[in-house]
Amino acid sequence: AQALALHITRTAHKYARDPHQRTPWSVASCEQGHSWARFFAKGGGKMDDCTVIVALVQEVEE
C-alpha cells in the first residue's frame, strides 16, 4: 500500500508541475475566470493539493 501511495503521489506531483497537463484544478480555475488563471490556462495543478490514501480491503475467511 505504501509503494502504491508513493507512486500515485509522485505522479500527481509531476502532473501538477506540468504546465501542459490538464487537471481538474486548472480547468475549474479557468472556467471560474480567476484573474490569475491565465498563468495556468494550459494546465498544471495546485502544488499544495497532493494527498493520497490507499486502503487495501481483503475478505476475511471465517
N, C-alpha and C positions, 0 to 999 in steps of 0.2 A: 504494500500500500504506500509506503514511504517513497519508493522509487517512482511509482506512478504519479504521485502528487508532485514530486520534484520535476518530472518530465513535463507535466501539464503546466506547472508554474513557469518553467523556463520558456515553453512555447508561448504562453500568454504574454510574458515579458518581451519576448522577441517581436511579437505582433504589435505590442503597444509602442515599441520604439520605431517600427517601420512606418514611414510616412505614406507609403503606398498601399498599406493594408487597410481594407475597410473593416471597421469594427463597430459594434453597436453604439459605442460612445461617440465615435466620430460622425456616424450617420445622424444620431439623435441631436448632437450639438449643432450640426449644420441645419437640420430641419427646424430647430428652435430659433435659428437666426442670431445666435450669440455673436457679438462683435468680435470676439477672439477666435471664433470657429474658423475663420478664414485661414488661420495658421495650420489647421488640421483638416482642411477641406478634402484632401485626397485620402486621408486615413490616419491610422495610428490610434492609440488608446490613451487612457488615463493611467499614468505610471504608478500612482499610489493605489491602484484598484485591482491588484492581482492577489487573490486569495483562493486557495484550493483546499477542499476537504474531500478525502477519499474514504469511503466506508466499504468494507467487504462483508457481504451477507452470505452466510453459509447455513445450510439446513442441518439441524441437529438430529441425529438418529436417537430414537428412544428405545 
